[in-house]
Amino acid sequence: MEGTAAPQTMNPPAPIAGLPPTVYRIGAFVISLILVALVIFISGASPATVIGRMVGGAFGTADQIGRVIATLSPLLLCAAGLVYTFNAGLYNLGVEGQITFGAIAATWTLRLLYPEGATASLLPPPAAIALAILVGGVGGIAWGLLAGALHVYGRISEIFAGLGLNFAATGIAIYLIFGPWKRPGVASLSGTQPFDESLWLGTFGRTEATPVALALGLMALIITIGVMRNTYFGLRLRAVGRNLRAAYVLGVPARRQLLSAFLICGLFAGVAGALQVVGVFHRLIPNISSNLGFLGLLVVMLVNFDPLWILPVAFFFSALNIGSLQLPLSLGLESSLSGVIQGLLVLFALLGRGLAQKYGRKPEG
Amino acid sequence: MKTNHYKRLAALLLIGALASACATPPPSAAPAQPAAPAADQTFTVGMVIVGPMNDKGWNEAHVEGTKYVMEKMPNVKFEYVDKVNPADRPNVKGSQVADDLIAKGAKVVIFNSDDFKDDALETAKKHPNIVVIHASGDYAWKEGKNYKDQPNLGNLMSKMEPGWMIAGCASALGSENGKIGTVGPLINEETRRYASAAYLGAKYCWENYKKRDPKELQFKITWIGFWFNIPGVTLDPTKVADDFYNGGFDVVMSAIDTPEVAVQGKKAAEAGKKVKYHHYDYKGGCDLAPDICLGVHYYNWGPGYLKIIQEAMAGTYKGTWTWAEADWKDLNNPDTSAFGYIKGKALGAENEKLLDEFIKGLGDGSIDLWKGPLNFQDGTVFLKDGERATDQQIWYLPQLLEGMEGPSR
């Protein structure tokens, strides 16, 4: 009976005795770094120079540090959200769509309050921005719950439901940019008309980093750490993630737990999407998520779903993301090399995780 | 209990969001004071490029322009970042790339796509001492609709409309059945006026040189949505070109940055189809499939960039809007002409003569195609009989022209 009532999710295979799981993960990471160095070497540059320039490119100027922070904020939100779904045993690949739909919802709110050319509205700009972020969160929730419902009630793998909804969200964004929300006389993928500067989120000095986005990102992370470590909700979520059927039999409302995980992740991702609109691009663009959702997945997998380590890892990936602009800029390297570097890191992170699960020694307790 | 968590969460978020309300937008910049460095130092110019540098099209033409500048001014060094668009570099904005270029010492930053207009303005405001050039665009045009008073921001664009007329004429001369297809990028003022100019050229030559009935001429444009293919986002230009070639269009014109029209035309010709193509943007465009190439109208950015960079170095540059003209006495002169035209093999000797006549007429003003009576696509009047379009009317062309197939906006 449980089988029909509760949906299936994946359970990690029981670890067998071996080295501590961390060793596999760190080992895989080290191998990926060696391979990265090798790829750089083959493409005709010195790995040390490349790394030096990338570090310089991430922290060399106030603008660059600002950009690292501007990338970190939505990344923290997404990663924090994904902690819930991962701990519930869900691979929420739909996080990208949740960001996108949040961004669409936020853009919609601002367009409604401030139609093109309008300088005054019912709500003053600060309140309008706050409302847009909130509505963005609601949009993310809607998209998250849709994936959740497809998974829980439709018995569709959350991976495929999520990916499908990613395409749908991008499709809606493109439709809006090309159709009802297009710039006057222009049909281009470069996005909607930028909002008036009064509707831009304030920044640290003249950088791109906004205190509000950073505060929201850090807050999401702190809340998540608290929830996962100290609450019954977090415990039940982990129970569902470890063994859905057992949790169900023991009286944990599995469906509700799963949907809650989707809801929270959708909320955080939607807020991240709204921040991309009001804080970074100041308009809706087709790729508004900037792949930060996927980057968030990587971060959370790298930290093995433990929110405590999200901040440093997310910071590292934000710096990598920003610093990689130096590859074409100062080294004349093929710009897609940064994609190769990131891809290698992802691949080996997954490999490390797989090996850790298969051969890693089970930790005490 | 769970509800409490959500409530607390929502409350916290709400507080955070409301706190955001207190933040202020970034301050706007002080007036411009372009820098004047010593002449013997290396002078760095940054270029933000929308697509791949080696695209055999728009972007490569800009890179060619920079090479020209470096030949003439050995102390000038260019720094490039290409593929600056949300598909290739998801988390990167043009203005950010400019910040980094400036941090690396660039004194002039060139944005090479219409899509960078917001980035160019943002950069100019943020760095009032840097000369910011937006290739295409109209923010520096005092008589234009979108003028922004930003002294360190300038626009440079070749006046390519006559080039498009020549392209249209060559296509009409090269077509047997009068079915001319165009693979267009996105719809905006620039692309509308270009497509319309091509149509005017095609129509003129079809009627006056080929002595064919204008009703036989079918001029169709399909917009892919961006300057080049973004898989899953734009229409695939390969497919669009194939559709034209397979749909009985014997001439296909490229209006996008990349060479799909040439590549697919070559394949179609090899499969036995009697098709020809017309290239755009890049001088070497006919080399892609020489036997079926009718011609290419290409940008010559070198002289325009040279002038701006010389002025920037001397500290005398003032943001101006430049719509650089061709040198009609010597269209392919690399030092004087803002665009050039190279005839392709597929045009044929007979048509070459006719095309030369057309070019001569455009140059001496005896052929003026921006002249009424002309109607818009929806049938409303664009120019009354004898009326000549102003620069503004051409630049801000709101619709395609009557007789053209394809969406106007």
Interface residues (C-beta under 8 A of the other chain):
Chain A: G57 G60 T61 D63 Q64 R67 T71 P124 P126 A127 I129 A130 L131 I133 L134 G137 T170 I174 F178 G185 V186 A187 S188 L189 S190 G191 P194 E197 S198 W200 L201 G202 T203 R206 E208 T210 P211 V212 A215 L216 M219 I223 V227 T231 Y232 F233 R256 S260 I264 L267 V271 V280 F281 I285 P286 N287 S289 S290 N291 L292 N321 I322 L325 Q326 P328 L329 S330 S335
Chain B: M1 K2 H5 L9 L12 L13 L14 G16 A17 L18 A19 S20 A21 C22 A23 T24 P25 P26 P27 E79 Y80 V81 D82 K83 P86 A87 D88 R89 P90 N91 V92 K93 Q96 V97 D99 D100 L101 A103 K104 D115 D118 K126 L186 I187 N188 E189 W223 G225 F226 I230 G232 V233 T234 P398 P407 R409
